[in-house]
Every structure is written in C-alpha cells, then in structure tokens.
Amino acid sequence: MTDLKKFSTVQFLNFALGFFGLQFAWQMRIILSGPVTENLGADPFIYGLIWLAGPFTGMVVQPLVGALSDKTVSKFGRRRPYLLGGALIASLALWIFPNSQNVTAWLENLTGVNFPVLTALVFAALMIWIIDACINIAQGPYRALVPDIVPPEQHSIANSYMSLAIGLGSVVAAGVAPFLKYVFNYQMSIPAQFVMAALAFSLAMIWTCVTIKENQTKKELIEKVAVANIKEDNFGDSLKNFFLLSPEVSKICLMQFFTWMSTMCMLIFFTQYSVHTLFGVPDLTSVNDAVRIQFENAVVNGTNFSSICFAIFNLICFLVAIPIGVLAEKYGNKKVHIISLLSMVVAYLGMAFTKNTIYVAALMGLAGIGWASICALPFAMLSKYIKKGTEGSVMGIFNIFIAGPQVFVCTLGAWFISKCVFSAGDNLVNYHWEYAFLLGAVCLVCAAMITKTIKD
C-alpha cells in the first residue's frame, strides 16, 4: 500500500461512477422533497424539521460507519459492503417516499385500523430519514477510498473527479423531467422521477463494487485493522486524535461549518424559492382543493424551473471540476477555494434581490463554480493530514462539520423564514424565501476569511 499506482483518466472516470449514482439520488431528494411534503401539509418550519434527517444521520451515521469500515475485514473489502448496502436500502426508500399517502392508506386497509400517528407526512419524513441515512452509509466509505487506493499526489485530482461526478449526476437528475416536458411535451411524474433515481443509485454502486479493487489482501486488511484498533479504541479517542492531526485541521473544520451553512440555505430552500418567490405561488399547506387547482400549473412550472437551475448549477460544477483540481495543484488549494467561494457570494446576493428568472438561472451557474470547489478542495486539504488506517473515521468525523451546520439551517433558518410572512391577496399568504440567500452570503464570507488563515 506504500507504492500505490497512479490512476489514469479512464480509471478516475470509472472510480467516480458510483458517486454519480449517489448524487443522482440525493439531487432528486433535494429538488422534489419540498413539493411532496408541502402537498402533505408541511409548512416552512415543518419542512425544515424534516430536513434535519440529513444532518442528524450525517453526524451519527458517517462517523460510526467510517470507523466500522476502517475495522472491517471481509472478502468484499473494507468499504464495499457499506457502499452496496447503503445504495440498495436507499433505493427502496426512494421508491416508497413519493407514494407515502398510498402506502399509509394501504396499511390502514390491510389492518382495518386507523393509525392517528402514522400519517402520510410522518411516513414520508421517515422515508427521508432512511434515504439520508443510507446515502451517508455509502458516502463516508466512498470518500475514504481516495486515500485508500489513490497516491497522495493525486488526491486533489481524485476529489475533483468526484466533484465532476457530483455535477454530472445532478445535471442528469435535474434535467430529465424538464427535457421531456419542453422537447416532447411529456411531464414525468414525481414518483417516476424517484424510481429513476433509485435505479441510478443502485446500478451505479453495483458497478463500482464490481470494478473497483481495494488493492489489499486479507493479511493486509487484518494488519490495517490492528493499526486502527491500537490508535483508536473508541469514538472519543478518534475525535481527540482527529484534532491532534494538525492545528490546520481545526481551521478546515470551521471553514466547512460556515461553508455548509451557506450551501444548505440554497439546497434546502431553492425549489420553494422558485415556486413561491419567482412564480408567485402562495403558501398551499392549508388551502382547499379549488385553490390548489388554481395554482397547479404555476407549481409545475416553478418546480421544472428549479430543476433547470439545478441542472445549470451542476453542469457548471461538472465543467469546472477538473480545471479547479488542476489549478489547485498549480496555485494551491487555498487561493482557488477563496476565489470560488467569493463567486458564490456574488451569486447569492444577486438571487436575493432579483425575480428575473433568466438572471436567476445565470446566477445559479455562477454558484456552480463555488460548488465544484466545495465538493473537492476541502477534502484535498484534509487528506494530507490523514494517518494510514484511519481514513474512514477521519472522513466520518469531518462530515460532522458538514452535517452540523445544517441543523441550524433546518431549525433556525426555517423558523426565521416561517416568521417572514406577507399577504398574497385573497386571504392567502406567502413567505420571503429569498432571505435564505442573504444568510448564505454572510456565511460564505466567513468561510472565505477562515480559508485565508489556513496554511497551504
């Protein structure tokens, strides 16, 4: 393992395919979970609470699974059992989630009992928790594969290829339904889009598990597990050793904290911003069917526009992912990351103060530059401090500083928006969803200032 062979371009593309499927599934969950849960009665604050699934499972599942994968010995390797298991269970939940109302009705008919607790909204929230938990089960060990099998001098470019997969997976996930609508005048249903995501996730991860070899014999695995057991007896030891890696690690974690507060302001609220702010649809959580029908076309158009914007956002991420890795190798991770974050600040401020859909689409493209950097360079910065045998636990702990800030956005951010109500006429109300971008811009400025202090 001390003489890892350099990866070719073809090997990097093959390595990133599983992450393409993972991101495909997560992108579909980002875009369409809002319309599904709002239709079941979730207001902005309840919607934010449902989104807590991501950060809570990220803070608990990824560190736990990362540590377990470090100490796993099997004929399938250390990481692959978690990649495949997470993908298959998540795919089942992706299929069930948009059908939550039908499933709960079927359960009531089957048992003859009306479950007051088992409402469709609660069941849908449970499916989201399962989806997010299983995506985290696969994601942490996948990230740990980079220091496992890629030479240290290629870590930046390896993470850039994963950023490329994130961009491409999101583009395809977001673009299929609008493409079918505008080219063939066929509106793909939300359940059908989730089935497509389930197939993409499971098939791509199966391919990765079949084609990626962890380059370790059983003897080498046992030796690495022994090293991991000596170094870290429990999670407390893992956490302590994580911060003892270098003083720079704490700065990288703080940078990630503010970065992901800003990122989730956009990922969580953009679809609702498109539907309610740009397309003028009032809050529909407590209205009658006649009002819902009145705004049905506007909701569809707003949701499709959100998908187009996410496709543009991730297309730019896809296009600049490799150039960002190359530039980082030449000029340093820090300089490239600061410039990328500041480009995202400009995009956020623009979206907070315009309702022009063309401008918003262009600004989402600009934000995609920052997203490409966020998906790659912080991990490249951290990789140089990882000790052999602890890759999974380190990436799992690092994910706490991605998942943790999401709690603030899902609770305080969602609560703040729920209080920013204005009249939409005819006894209807709406919310200032655009305020999420102002909060996000402030957090990005903080992240850029912290990045400047990191020794590259």
Phi, psi and omega in degrees: 000349179279345180239065180289136180282143179294144179276143171272172178300318180297319179294321177296318180297318178295319179299325185277353187297319179298324178290332172302311180295320179299314181291327176305312181294315183292324179297319178297320177295323179295311187289317193253355179293328179298304179302323180294311184286327177295322178295338178266001174109017182271117174280177184306319182290316177297320178300319177297319179296322177297324180292347176299344178307315182299302183295320182294315178292327178295319182287330182264310189288311186297314177299320181294311181292323178300315179293320179296320182292329175298328187253013181273132174238118178205164180290346177268357180103185180274319189264325190299324177301325181283324178299311185288315180299314179298318182294317184290318180291319178299322181297321177296316180293326177298323178290322184283323190310305183289350178257021185303319181296318179292322181293316180294322177296320178296320179296321179293319178293323182293319184266342183074014182239135176271112182272105182294333180277325185277064177281166180297323181293317178296319179295319178297319178298320178298318179296322178296319178298319179294316179302310183294320179298316183287327174296321177292325177301321180278326190290315182301305177299330178295314177299324181290342177295333183299302177292341178292313193238353182253135178301147183306323183289350179250011182297318180298315181289328177296315178293331176292324176294326176291324174297320176299317179295322176299315180296312183293317178300320180290323179299312182295315181299317183281334189267341186298309183296311176299323178299312179297325181290311188275337180264318184247003181055038177241120180268110179290131182289157179298315177302321180295323178294324178289325175297318177301318179295320180298317179294318180298316182295309185292316183291319180295320181287326174299316179300315180299315182295331180280321190263337182268124177257139183275003172058034181223134172281168179299324178298315179295322177299314180298321179295318180293321177297320178298319177297315180297320180293324178292318185287324190220104182278333181208178183295325178299317177296319180300315181294318180296313180295329178301313183281347175274356181300317181186151174300334182289336181298319179298322179292319179297320179295318179294321175301314179298322181303308182288326179300315184279340168299315181291318182299317182288336173302326179275312185297320183287317194255356188294318180298318178294322176300317180296312184292311191268327181269309184283322183257004170068023179280126178288174177295129186248013185290334186233025183260166179277173184296328180297319179290320178301316180297322181301323183256012186300314181294321180295322178296315179297315181295320179294320179293318177296322178296320177300318178298319178298316180296319177294326177295317178296313179307313183277337173295316177297318175304315179299317185288326185260357185302309181290315175304323178296319177297318179295315179297322179295321177295329184274315187251352181104145181299320188296309183298314181296320182292320179298313180299320180295318179296319181292329175295327178289326176301313179301317180297315181298314181297321178297316181292333180288339187239016176224152174240011179281118187294328178294316178297318181298317179299318179294320180293326175295325174297318178297319179296335180297334176295313178297322181296320178299320179289318180299324182284351186232304195291322176301323178291324177293321177299319183285327188303326184292345181258000184278132176272146179302137179093353182238017187302314183294315182292323179295314179295325178294317178293320178301327180294340176302325182275359167263317183281321183305309181297337178296332178300318180295320180291317182292332183257289184294318179297313180294320177298317180299314180295323180296339178269348182266071186262145171219158183284135177251014179082158178054041179062024177253156180232165175217173182235154177276077180295335182293343179296338179299327182286330176294315176299318180296321180295318178299316181295323179293321177299317177299317180297319179295321179295321178292319179303323181300333183274351183283134175283124185269000000 
